[in-house]
Amino acid sequence: MVIYAIIVEQDVGALLIAGFIPGAFSALVYGGMIVIMALFWKKLGPPVKGFTWKERLQSLPGVFPIFFVVMIIIFFIYNPFGGDAWGTPTEGGALGAFVVLVMALIKGMRWQQLKQALIETAKLSVMIVTIISGVLIDVRFLGFADLPGVFSNWITTLDASPMMILIMILLAYAVLGMFMDAIGMLVLTLPVVYPAVIALNGGEGVLAADSAFGMGAVGFSIWFGIIVVKMAELCLITPPIGLNCFVVAGVRSDISVQDVFKGVSPFFVADALTIAGLIAFPGIVLYLPKLLLGA
């Protein structure tokens, strides 16, 4: 989400808050898929026995720190009490990291563990900065070559409805995701695809009443961002480069990669249904940004 915001130069906070309801919607679709599978194939979801409700409730406090950190970041960025935000998303992330560090120290983190965490953070930060720097350079060169403009003009002159063209673009992402990881796919395609879909909607300054998809430029950018990120998530479970599947197979040495790909196939269907729902009902994505930010 953050990488998308950087590439297309949109508000990170608006995109993050727009992801809440689609995330809950995805969870409901996943949950419904699991329940249906468990009802029809009993061996997939045998009843859990041996735990009383008291034991279940006693296990809940272990997850409270996670919600605590999330709520601190949300309150810091969006200020639910009204008025201006208390800080930027970057500052909110830094505050969240500090809170997690304090929690780790309270729970007994040692110097060696802290040192290892700092080294891993530095490696990850260097990788992200390098990727973003490369993206910005790539965007500039593409702009000099006028490739986004040429592609936008070609897209807008196609003899097909805007919705059909958008669906074809998303299907192209699905195919591309079979051979590339999610970040690489976004980095390589968005500098060209994003201006094209904005032009498809009517341009940067279009109003909702005059747009092809019934959304203003900012709202359409947020909506398209959520859908593209969801497509990238879908590509993480598609063969042959489904990164999430290889991670699971690496953690569970008793399960082959082929079995993991077979096991996630129902969730491919669930993700496809989720994306279809987000396309059919844009309000799922845009309700919170409109309510809280007026986007």
C-alpha positions in Angstrom: 0.0 0.0 0.0 2.8 2.4 0.9 4.7 1.6 -2.2 1.6 2.2 -4.3 1.1 5.6 -2.6 4.7 6.6 -3.2 4.6 5.6 -6.9 1.4 7.4 -7.7 2.0 10.2 -5.2 -1.2 9.8 -3.2 -2.0 10.2 0.5 -0.7 7.2 2.5 -3.2 7.9 5.3 -6.2 7.8 3.0 -5.1 4.6 1.4 -4.5 2.9 4.8 -7.8 3.9 6.2 -9.5 2.8 3.0 -8.1 -0.7 3.5 -10.0 -1.3 6.8 -13.4 -2.3 5.4 -12.0 -4.2 2.4 -9.8 -6.1 4.9 -12.8 -7.0 7.0 -14.7 -7.9 3.8 -11.9 -10.2 2.8 -11.9 -11.8 6.2 -15.6 -12.5 6.0 -15.2 -14.1 2.5 -12.3 -16.2 3.8 -14.4 -17.2 6.9 -17.4 -18.0 4.8 -15.2 -20.2 2.5 -13.8 -22.1 5.4 -17.2 -22.6 7.0 -18.7 -23.9 3.7 -15.7 -26.2 3.2 -15.9 -27.5 6.7 -19.7 -28.2 6.3 -19.3 -30.2 3.1 -16.0 -31.9 4.0 -16.1 -32.8 7.7 -12.4 -34.0 7.8 -11.2 -30.5 6.9 -12.6 -28.9 10.1 -13.2 -31.4 12.9 -14.7 -30.0 16.1 -12.2 -28.6 18.6 -12.7 -30.2 22.0 -11.0 -30.2 25.3 -10.9 -26.4 25.9 -13.4 -24.7 28.3 -14.7 -21.2 27.7 -12.7 -20.1 30.7 -9.5 -21.4 29.1 -10.3 -19.7 25.8 -11.0 -16.3 27.5 -7.7 -16.7 29.5 -5.8 -17.0 26.2 -7.1 -13.6 24.9 -4.8 -11.2 26.9 -1.8 -12.4 24.9 -3.1 -10.6 21.8 -4.0 -7.3 23.5 -0.6 -5.7 22.9 -1.1 -6.0 19.2 -4.4 -4.2 19.2 -2.9 -1.6 21.6 -0.1 -0.8 19.1 -2.6 -0.6 16.2 -4.9 1.7 18.1 -2.1 4.0 19.1 -1.0 4.4 15.5 -4.6 4.9 14.2 -5.4 7.5 16.9 -2.1 9.3 16.2 -2.6 9.5 12.4 -6.3 10.2 12.3 -7.1 12.0 15.6 -10.7 10.6 16.3 -11.4 13.5 18.6 -11.5 16.0 15.8 -9.1 18.6 14.5 -5.9 18.1 12.7 -4.0 14.8 12.8 -1.4 14.5 15.5 1.3 13.4 13.0 2.0 11.9 9.7 1.8 8.1 8.9 5.7 8.0 9.0 5.7 9.5 12.5 2.8 7.1 13.5 4.9 4.2 12.3 7.9 5.4 14.3 5.7 5.8 17.4 4.4 2.2 16.9 7.9 0.9 16.6 8.9 2.7 19.8 5.9 1.2 21.7 6.8 -2.3 20.5 10.5 -1.7 21.6 9.3 -0.7 25.1 7.0 -3.8 25.3 10.0 -6.0 24.2 12.2 -4.5 26.9 9.6 -5.0 29.5 9.3 -8.6 28.5 13.0 -9.1 28.9 14.6 -8.5 25.5 18.4 -8.8 25.8 21.1 -6.7 24.0 22.0 -9.5 21.6 18.3 -9.7 20.5 18.0 -6.0 20.1 21.3 -5.9 18.1 19.9 -8.6 15.8 16.6 -6.7 15.4 18.4 -3.5 14.5 20.6 -5.2 11.9 17.6 -6.8 10.2 15.8 -3.5 10.3 18.8 -1.8 8.6 18.9 -4.4 5.9 15.2 -4.1 5.2 15.4 -0.3 5.2 18.2 -0.3 2.8 16.3 -2.6 0.5 13.2 -0.5 0.6 15.0 2.8 0.0 16.9 1.2 -2.9 13.7 0.0 -4.5 11.9 3.3 -4.1 14.9 5.2 -5.4 15.0 3.0 -8.5 11.2 3.5 -8.9 11.5 7.2 -8.9 14.3 7.2 -11.4 12.3 4.8 -13.6 9.3 7.1 -13.4 11.4 10.1 -14.5 12.8 8.2 -17.5 9.4 7.0 -18.5 8.1 10.5 -18.3 10.9 11.8 -20.6 10.0 9.0 -23.1 6.3 9.9 -22.8 5.5 6.2 -22.6 2.7 6.7 -20.0 1.1 9.4 -22.2 1.2 7.2 -25.3 -0.2 4.2 -23.4 -3.0 6.4 -21.9 -4.0 7.7 -25.3 -4.1 4.1 -26.7 -6.2 2.9 -23.7 -8.7 5.7 -24.0 -9.2 5.1 -27.8 -10.0 1.4 -27.4 -13.5 0.4 -28.6 -14.6 -1.1 -25.3 -16.3 0.0 -22.2 -14.0 1.5 -19.4 -15.1 -1.3 -17.0 -14.1 -4.0 -19.6 -10.7 -2.4 -20.1 -10.2 -2.2 -16.3 -11.0 -5.9 -16.0 -8.6 -6.8 -18.7 -5.9 -4.8 -17.0 -6.5 -6.7 -13.8 -6.5 -10.0 -15.6 -3.1 -9.0 -17.0 -1.9 -8.4 -13.4 -3.1 -11.9 -12.5 -1.0 -13.4 -15.4 2.0 -11.2 -14.6 1.8 -12.2 -11.0 2.5 -15.9 -11.9 6.0 -14.9 -12.9 6.9 -11.9 -10.7 6.7 -11.0 -7.0 4.1 -8.4 -5.9 6.5 -5.5 -5.3 8.3 -6.0 -8.6 5.0 -6.2 -10.4 3.8 -2.9 -8.9 7.1 -1.1 -9.4 7.3 -2.1 -13.1 3.7 -1.5 -14.1 2.2 1.3 -12.1 4.2 4.1 -13.7 2.6 3.2 -17.0 -0.7 1.7 -15.9 -1.8 4.3 -13.3 -1.9 7.3 -15.7 -3.8 5.2 -18.2 -6.6 4.2 -15.7 -6.8 7.8 -14.5 -7.3 8.9 -18.1 -9.8 6.1 -18.5 -11.8 7.5 -15.6 -11.8 11.0 -17.1 -8.5 12.6 -16.1 -6.8 14.1 -13.0 -9.4 16.8 -12.3 -12.6 14.9 -13.2 -15.6 15.2 -11.0 -17.7 12.1 -10.0 -20.6 13.2 -12.1 -18.5 13.4 -15.2 -16.3 10.3 -14.7 -16.5 6.9 -16.3 -16.7 5.0 -13.0 -18.8 7.5 -11.0 -15.8 8.6 -8.8 -13.7 11.7 -8.6 -10.0 11.5 -9.4 -8.9 11.1 -5.7 -11.6 8.6 -4.9 -10.8 6.6 -8.0 -7.1 6.6 -7.2 -7.9 5.2 -3.7 -10.3 2.6 -5.1 -7.9 1.5 -7.8 -5.0 1.3 -5.3 -7.0 -1.1 -3.0 -7.9 -3.3 -5.9 -4.3 -3.4 -7.3 -2.9 -4.2 -3.9 -5.5 -7.0 -3.5 -4.4 -8.3 -6.9 -0.8 -8.3 -5.7 -2.0 -10.3 -2.7 -3.8 -12.7 -5.0 -0.5 -13.2 -7.0 1.3 -14.2 -3.8 -0.6 -17.6 -3.9 -0.5 -18.3 -7.6 2.0 -20.8 -9.1 4.8 -20.9 -9.9 6.1 -17.9 -8.0 3.5 -17.9 -5.2 5.8 -16.5 -2.5 3.4 -17.2 0.4 3.2 -20.8 -0.6 6.9 -21.3 -0.5 7.1 -19.6 2.9 4.6 -22.0 4.3 6.4 -25.0 2.7 9.6 -23.7 4.2 8.2 -23.5 7.7 6.4 -26.9 7.5 9.0 -29.4 6.2 6.4 -32.1 6.3 4.2 -30.4 3.6 5.4 -30.2 0.0 5.0 -27.0 -2.1 2.6 -28.9 -4.4 0.3 -29.7 -1.4 0.4 -26.0 -0.3 -0.6 -24.8 -3.7 -3.5 -27.3 -3.7 -4.6 -26.2 -0.3 -4.7 -22.5 -1.1 -6.7 -23.0 -4.3 -10.1 -22.3 -2.6 -8.6 -19.1 -1.2 -7.7 -18.1 -4.8 -11.5 -18.3 -5.5 -12.2 -16.3 -2.3 -9.8 -13.6 -3.4 -11.3 -13.4 -6.8 -14.8 -13.0 -5.2 -13.5 -10.3 -2.9 -12.0 -8.4 -5.8 -15.3 -8.8 -7.8 -17.1 -7.4 -4.8 -14.8 -4.4 -4.5 -15.3 -3.6 -8.2 -19.0 -4.0 -8.1 -19.5 -2.0 -4.8 -16.8 0.8 -4.7 -18.5 2.1 -1.5 -16.8 -0.7 0.4 -13.5 1.0 -0.3 -14.6 4.7 -0.2 -16.9 4.8 2.7 -14.3 5.4 5.5 -12.2 7.9 3.4 -15.3 9.9 2.6 -16.5 9.8 6.2 -13.3 10.7 8.0 -11.3 12.6 5.3 -13.8 13.8 2.8 -11.9 12.0 0.0 
